Structures are given as structure tokens and as C-alpha cells.
Amino acid sequence: MVVINALFPEDKSHIHALCIGSGRFLRSVLVPALIAAGNDNDNGGYLNPVILQTRGRTFMDYCHARQSQTSNNSNSSNSNTSGSDFLNYEVDTVQHDGQVSTDIISCSGAGSLGTVDSKMAVLKDLLPHLKILRLIGVGVTEAGMAHCHTKAMKDLYELLDTLRHLYLYSNFSWKCDNPNGKISIVNMDNVPQNGSLLHTFMLELANESSNSNNGDNEEMKDFLTNKLVFHNTMVDRITSQRPGSNGLVPRAEPTPLKALVIEDLEGDLPRGLIDDIDIHIHSSSSNTSKNKTKTGVVVRRKAGQLDADIALKLRVANGTHTGIAHVMALCGLLMTDALSNPKGEGGDCDNHDGDDKISAKLMYYLDSLFQHQNLKAAEANTEDLHDTKTSDVQAVYDDWRRIL
């Protein structure tokens, strides 16, 4: 039996992003955003990613099976992949009415850092052949970011150190054409100040490497600071898995308007992801492109904006979610289907019957909770929310209510 250690295209010049981690959240939020960014010819180029699993090889095997199936059906006119250089995977979305739709998401390759041979394929067969590298996504779970000595952090450091060596000493090294010439590191893990924490971990490992080699690793520390930028982010999309898929097919709620908020104070992000929005976006906002609305990417360019986003997520979205969950549990309603009836929009509950009436009462309670508790608390604590406008607080609730 032949063991495949990597699924990389022969021509790697079109690969402009790496994703460290193959978790469901990263694959349902970040990768679609990277692909969408590449669909606009005016935004500076593609962000086609390769996905690198940190442990095991299940995702690579899944992609290989789908690739083989696609090859067997190569005459099909319904294929939406882009030739043999592209792999694809499925993402399910549970719509507001309970119906499930499936998107086919493309990527430029798949590999693993989970075994010696597969890691060598990444370090030797992939990285030296990259031409332009713009972004590295990181999604290794909170456990992977527990401290700098987790396997995920050590693997990330080894990959970055290899990129540093290629950049400094190879005649055919990669380049970065981002606005300030720095590769963007975008973290997808729900950890406070995740970008700053990643940077700290990498510097700690660089210092340890210096000590163990009885020398000073100034080159690596300079590379980490001057050739990379570690963005702080907020992530928000409820994601589980398709039943029976062994975790390989994400199943998620409809994409929130702020599924991924990236702090970019110095304008370092690739042009394709730049979406300079200074207010919380609305679905009808005229200054929000179709792709950005669809993928839920928002870029914050001013200090304090990301903190306000996080506070609103906790106080409005999470707060109302907890409030309605408690009420439903006390009423013996264990499924959110009770909220999904399109007629259950609050108001005069006596005009509804049966399930409609239950839904109407629940939504009436939820709207009242927001108006009389969450909204008033936000208005009384504008300093904590960095002077966020009442209309912006309302927009967060409206978007959360939309995807119930």
C-alpha cells in the first residue's frame, strides 16, 4: 500500500496562503474568506491556501478520496473545481428554516505536520517552492495555544524558522507583496489577544533556541517582528459536524456578518482582505462588498474597535443566547426549532396558535430582554464599549436574531 505524505500541486506558484490546522471552524470561516478574496481582480491577487493538519492525516485522506472520485467523474459538467491542482471539501450550513445546504470549498493542497515524513514533505517539497506568500492562518484549538511548548506551537515555530532561512539564504525564496511587506498571521482560536499571544510564544521559543545553541537567535527574533504581523482577531460562527462524518464535514449556522474580525492597525493585511469598516456592518450597508458580507470578514483599523466587538459579542449575542436558553430549558424546550417558525416574530402572542404561539412568546421575551436589559446596559456603559453607537448595538442583536 502506497502512503501519501502530501497532496500538493506540481506548480506551487499560485499558492499564496498556508493554513496551520484543519479544524472545522477554520475550514468553514477562514478558507472560504481566502477563496472569496481571490475572486476580485482588483484586490491584489489570490489568497489560495494549502491546509496543513497538525495531528494525524484524516483530512488529507478525505481530500484524496474526493480527488479520486472527481478524477473518476472528470467528464461531469457540474464540477466546480479548478483542475487537478485543486482539492475540495464540503461545508454544511443549517438555514433559518432548518434546511441544510452544502457548499464545495476549494483549496490548493493538503498536508500534515503529524508524522515525520508528512512534515518533511511540507518543509522540503512545499515551502521552498512558494513564490508569493501573503497569509498564514492558524487554527489549533485553545489546547494548542495553552503554552509555547505544545506540539502545535513547536510545529508553527519550525515552519516559520524554515521560511526565515529560505528568505535569508535561498536564491529562489518566497516574497511578500502585502502593503508593508509582512506576512499576516491570522489566528482562528477563541483566545483573548490571540495574535499577541502567538507572537509571545514564538519569541519565547526563539529565546530558548538561542540558549540551547549557546548563541543568540537575533535573526529569528528580527524575522518574527519585522517580516510577520500577528493580528488579534475575534471569531464567531457556531460550528459542529455533519452526523456520521467523523468530524470531517463542518455543519454550521448561517455566516454571521462578523464571523471573523481582524485587527489591522498598521494596514498590513493582504489587499484582498482589506475592508475598512469603522462601524458594525449591516446587511444593507452600501460600503460592504458582497464577498465580505457573505464571508463575514470585517477589518478593524482603529485601536479599541476590536475590544468593542468582543464586548458586544459577550454582552449582546452570548448574553441573549444564554437568556433564551435558560427560559427554553425551564419550559422543557430542548431544540431551537421552537424559535424557527417564521410566524413567531413577537408582538401580540394571542394572535397565534400552537407552535406559532410558543415561538411568538419566546421571541417576544427575547426582544424585551434585549430592549430593557442589554441595550440599556450598553447605553449606560459607552466607555467600556469604546463609544459604540446604539444603532451598532442594535445591529449586533439584529444579526444574531437573523441567524437563530
C-alpha positions in Angstrom: 0.0 0.0 0.0 1.4 3.4 -1.0 1.3 6.0 1.7 0.7 9.5 0.5 2.5 12.1 2.6 1.1 15.2 0.9 -1.3 16.4 -1.7 0.5 19.4 -3.3 0.2 20.6 -6.9 3.2 20.3 -9.2 3.0 24.0 -9.8 3.0 25.8 -6.5 3.3 29.3 -7.8 -0.4 30.0 -7.3 -0.3 29.1 -3.5 -0.3 32.4 -1.5 -1.6 31.2 1.9 -1.0 28.4 4.4 -3.4 27.2 7.0 -1.9 25.5 10.1 -4.7 23.4 11.3 -7.7 21.7 9.6 -10.4 22.2 12.2 -14.0 22.7 11.2 -14.1 26.4 12.2 -11.0 27.3 10.2 -12.4 25.4 7.1 -15.9 26.9 7.4 -14.8 30.6 8.0 -11.2 31.4 7.0 -10.7 29.3 3.9 -13.9 30.5 2.2 -12.9 34.0 3.0 -9.5 33.5 1.4 -11.0 32.0 -1.7 -13.6 34.8 -1.9 -10.8 37.4 -1.6 -9.2 36.0 -4.7 -12.3 36.4 -6.8 -11.9 40.1 -7.2 -9.3 41.0 -9.8 -8.9 44.5 -8.3 -7.8 43.4 -4.8 -4.1 42.5 -5.5 -4.3 38.8 -6.2 -5.4 35.4 -4.9 -5.1 34.0 -1.4 -5.3 30.3 -2.4 -4.5 28.2 0.6 -2.9 24.9 1.4 -4.4 23.3 4.5 -1.9 21.5 6.9 -3.4 19.2 9.5 -1.5 19.4 12.8 -2.2 15.9 14.1 -3.0 12.8 12.1 -3.9 12.7 8.4 -7.7 12.3 8.3 -8.3 15.5 6.4 -5.7 14.6 3.8 -7.1 11.2 3.3 -10.6 12.7 3.0 -9.4 15.1 0.3 -7.6 12.3 -1.5 -10.7 10.2 -1.6 -12.7 13.1 -3.0 -9.9 13.8 -5.5 -10.1 10.2 -6.7 -13.8 10.4 -7.0 -13.5 13.6 -9.0 -11.0 12.0 -11.4 -13.3 9.1 -12.0 -16.1 11.6 -12.8 -13.9 14.0 -14.7 -16.4 14.2 -17.6 -19.1 15.7 -15.3 -20.2 19.1 -16.3 -21.2 20.0 -12.8 -17.7 20.1 -11.3 -16.8 23.4 -9.8 -13.2 22.6 -9.0 -10.3 24.2 -11.0 -8.4 21.3 -12.4 -6.1 18.7 -10.9 -4.2 21.4 -8.9 -7.3 21.9 -6.6 -8.8 19.8 -3.9 -12.2 20.4 -2.3 -14.2 19.6 0.7 -17.8 20.1 1.9 -19.3 22.5 4.4 -23.0 22.2 5.5 -25.0 25.2 6.6 -28.2 24.9 8.5 -30.5 27.6 7.2 -33.1 29.5 9.2 -35.9 27.2 8.1 -33.9 24.1 9.2 -32.9 23.1 5.6 -29.3 22.2 5.1 -27.3 23.5 2.1 -23.9 22.2 1.2 -21.0 24.3 -0.3 -18.0 22.9 -2.0 -14.9 24.7 -0.9 -11.7 24.5 -2.9 -8.1 24.6 -1.6 -4.8 24.4 -3.3 -3.4 21.4 -1.4 -3.4 19.4 1.8 -0.7 18.1 4.0 0.1 17.1 7.6 2.5 18.0 10.3 1.5 14.9 12.3 4.2 12.5 11.1 7.9 12.9 10.4 7.5 12.0 6.7 4.5 14.3 6.1 6.2 17.2 8.0 9.3 16.7 5.8 7.1 16.9 2.7 5.8 20.3 4.0 9.3 21.7 4.8 11.1 20.3 1.8 8.5 19.9 -1.0 6.2 22.8 -0.3 7.9 25.8 1.4 11.0 26.1 -0.9 8.7 26.3 -4.0 6.4 29.1 -2.8 6.8 32.3 -4.8 4.5 34.8 -3.1 3.3 34.2 0.5 0.8 36.6 1.9 -1.0 35.0 4.8 -0.7 32.2 7.4 -3.9 31.1 9.1 -3.6 29.3 12.5 -6.4 27.2 14.0 -5.0 24.8 16.6 -7.7 25.0 19.3 -7.3 26.6 22.7 -5.4 23.5 23.9 -2.8 24.0 21.1 -2.3 27.5 22.4 -2.1 26.6 26.1 1.6 27.4 26.2 4.6 27.7 23.9 5.6 24.1 24.3 2.6 22.4 22.8 3.2 20.4 19.6 1.2 22.9 17.6 3.3 25.8 18.7 6.6 24.0 18.1 5.4 23.0 14.7 4.5 26.5 13.8 7.8 27.8 15.0 9.7 25.2 12.9 7.7 26.2 9.9 8.4 29.9 10.4 12.0 29.2 11.1 12.2 27.4 7.7 10.6 30.3 6.0 13.1 32.6 7.6 16.0 30.5 6.4 14.6 30.4 2.9 14.0 34.1 2.9 17.6 35.0 4.0 19.7 32.3 2.3 17.8 31.0 -0.8 18.3 32.4 -4.2 14.7 31.4 -5.2 12.9 32.3 -2.0 9.4 33.4 -1.5 8.4 37.1 -1.4 5.6 39.0 0.3 3.8 41.8 -1.6 1.5 42.9 1.2 1.3 46.6 1.7 4.1 46.7 4.3 5.9 43.5 3.1 4.8 41.5 6.2 3.1 38.1 6.1 -0.2 38.3 8.0 -0.7 35.7 10.7 -4.5 35.3 11.3 -5.5 33.2 14.3 -8.9 31.4 14.4 -8.8 30.3 18.0 -11.2 31.8 20.6 -8.4 33.1 22.8 -8.2 36.7 24.1 -5.5 38.7 22.3 -4.6 35.6 20.3 -2.3 37.3 17.8 -0.2 38.9 20.6 -0.1 35.6 22.5 1.2 33.8 19.4 3.9 36.4 18.9 4.9 36.0 22.5 5.1 32.2 22.2 7.2 32.4 19.1 9.6 34.8 20.8 9.9 32.5 23.8 10.8 29.6 21.6 13.4 31.8 19.8 15.0 32.7 23.1 15.0 29.0 24.1 16.7 28.1 20.8 19.3 30.8 21.4 20.1 29.4 24.9 20.3 25.8 23.8 22.7 26.7 21.0 24.8 28.8 23.2 24.2 31.7 20.9 21.7 34.4 20.1 19.0 33.9 17.6 18.6 37.6 16.7 17.9 36.7 13.1 14.8 34.7 14.1 13.5 37.3 16.5 14.0 40.1 13.9 12.1 37.9 11.4 9.2 37.4 13.8 8.9 41.1 14.5 9.7 42.7 11.1 8.6 40.2 8.5 5.5 38.9 10.2 2.5 40.6 11.8 0.4 38.7 14.3 -3.2 40.0 14.1 -5.5 39.9 17.0 -8.9 38.6 16.0 -12.5 37.8 17.1 -14.2 34.7 15.7 -17.9 33.9 15.9 -19.7 31.1 14.0 -21.4 28.2 15.7 -19.9 25.1 14.0 -20.4 21.4 14.7 -20.1 18.4 12.3 -22.3 16.5 9.9 -23.6 13.4 11.6 -21.6 10.3 10.6 -18.7 12.4 9.0 -16.2 11.7 11.8 -15.7 15.5 12.1 -14.5 15.9 8.5 -17.6 17.8 7.3 -18.4 21.0 9.2 -22.0 21.8 9.9 -22.5 25.5 10.8 -25.1 28.2 11.3 -25.5 30.8 8.5 -22.5 33.0 8.4 -22.8 36.0 10.8 -21.9 39.4 9.5 -18.9 39.4 11.8 -17.7 35.8 11.7 -14.1 36.9 11.6 -13.0 40.4 12.8 -9.3 41.2 12.2 -7.4 44.0 13.9 -5.1 45.6 11.4 -3.8 48.9 12.9 -0.9 49.4 10.5 -2.5 48.3 7.3 -0.6 45.1 6.9 -3.3 42.7 5.6 -3.3 41.5 2.0 -5.3 43.8 -0.2 -7.9 41.2 -0.8 -9.0 41.1 2.8 -8.9 44.8 3.5 -12.4 46.1 4.3 -12.0 49.3 6.2 -15.3 49.5 8.1 -15.5 51.8 11.1 -19.0 50.8 12.2 -20.7 47.5 12.8 -21.9 46.5 9.4 -25.5 46.0 8.4 -26.7 43.6 5.7 -27.8 46.6 3.6 -24.6 48.6 4.1 -23.6 50.2 0.9 -19.9 50.2 1.8 -19.7 46.5 2.4 -18.8 44.4 -0.6 -20.9 41.3 -1.5 -18.0 38.9 -0.7 -17.2 40.5 2.6 -20.9 40.3 3.7 -21.1 36.6 2.5 -17.9 35.5 4.3 -18.3 37.6 7.4 -14.9 39.2 7.4 -14.5 42.7 9.0 -11.2 44.5 9.4 -10.7 47.0 12.2 -8.2 49.8 11.6 -8.6 51.8 14.9 -7.5 50.9 18.4 -10.4 49.8 20.6 -12.7 48.7 17.8 -11.9 45.0 18.3 -12.4 45.3 22.0 -15.8 46.8 21.4 -16.6 43.9 19.0 -15.6 41.3 21.7 -17.6 43.1 24.4 -20.7 43.3 22.2 -20.4 39.6 21.3 -20.3 38.7 25.0 -22.9 41.1 26.2 -25.4 41.0 23.4 -25.1 37.8 21.3 -23.9 35.5 24.1 -26.0 37.2 26.8 -29.3 36.9 24.9 -28.4 33.4 23.8 -27.9 32.4 27.4 -31.1 34.1 28.5 -33.3 32.4 25.9 -31.6 29.0 26.5 -32.5 29.1 30.2 -36.1 30.0 29.5 -36.5 27.2 27.0 -34.9 24.7 29.3 -37.4 25.6 32.1 -40.2 25.2 29.6 -38.9 21.8 28.5 -38.0 23.0 25.0 -34.7 21.3 24.2 -34.4 22.2 20.5 -34.0 25.6 18.9 -36.7 24.6 16.3 -39.1 26.3 18.7 -37.6 29.7 17.6 -37.5 29.0 13.9 -41.2 29.4 13.0 -41.4 32.3 10.6 -44.6 33.5 12.2 -43.0 33.7 15.6 -41.9 37.3 15.4 -43.2 38.6 18.7 -46.0 41.2 19.1 -49.5 40.1 20.0 -49.0 36.4 21.1 -52.7 35.8 21.3 -53.0 36.0 17.5 -51.0 32.8 17.2 -51.9 29.2 17.8 -49.9 26.1 18.8 -46.3 26.1 17.9 -46.7 29.6 16.4 -47.8 30.9 19.8 -44.9 29.3 21.6 -42.4 30.8 19.1 -44.1 34.2 19.3 -43.9 34.2 23.1 -40.2 33.2 23.1 -39.3 35.9 20.6 -41.4 38.5 22.5 -39.4 37.7 25.6 -36.1 37.7 23.8 -36.8 41.1 22.2 -37.9 42.5 25.5 -34.8 41.2 27.3 -32.6 43.0 24.7 -34.5 46.3 24.7 -34.9 46.6 28.5 -31.6 45.0 29.7 -28.9 44.6 27.1 -29.5 47.8 25.2 -29.9 50.0 28.3 -26.8 48.5 29.9 -24.9 49.3 26.7 -26.1 52.9 26.7 -25.0 53.3 30.3 -21.5 51.9 29.7 -20.5 53.6 26.5 -16.9 53.9 27.8 -16.5 50.2 28.1 -17.8 49.8 24.6 -15.5 52.5 23.2 -18.4 54.9 22.5 -20.2 52.4 20.3 -23.4 53.8 18.9 -26.8 52.5 20.0 -27.5 51.7 16.3 -24.4 49.5 16.3 -25.5 47.6 19.4 -28.9 47.1 17.8 -27.2 45.8 14.6 -25.4 43.1 16.6 -28.7 41.9 18.1 -30.5 42.0 14.7 -27.8 39.9 13.1 -27.9 37.4 15.9 -31.6 37.2 15.8 -31.5 36.8 12.0 -29.5 33.5 12.3 -31.4 32.0 15.1 
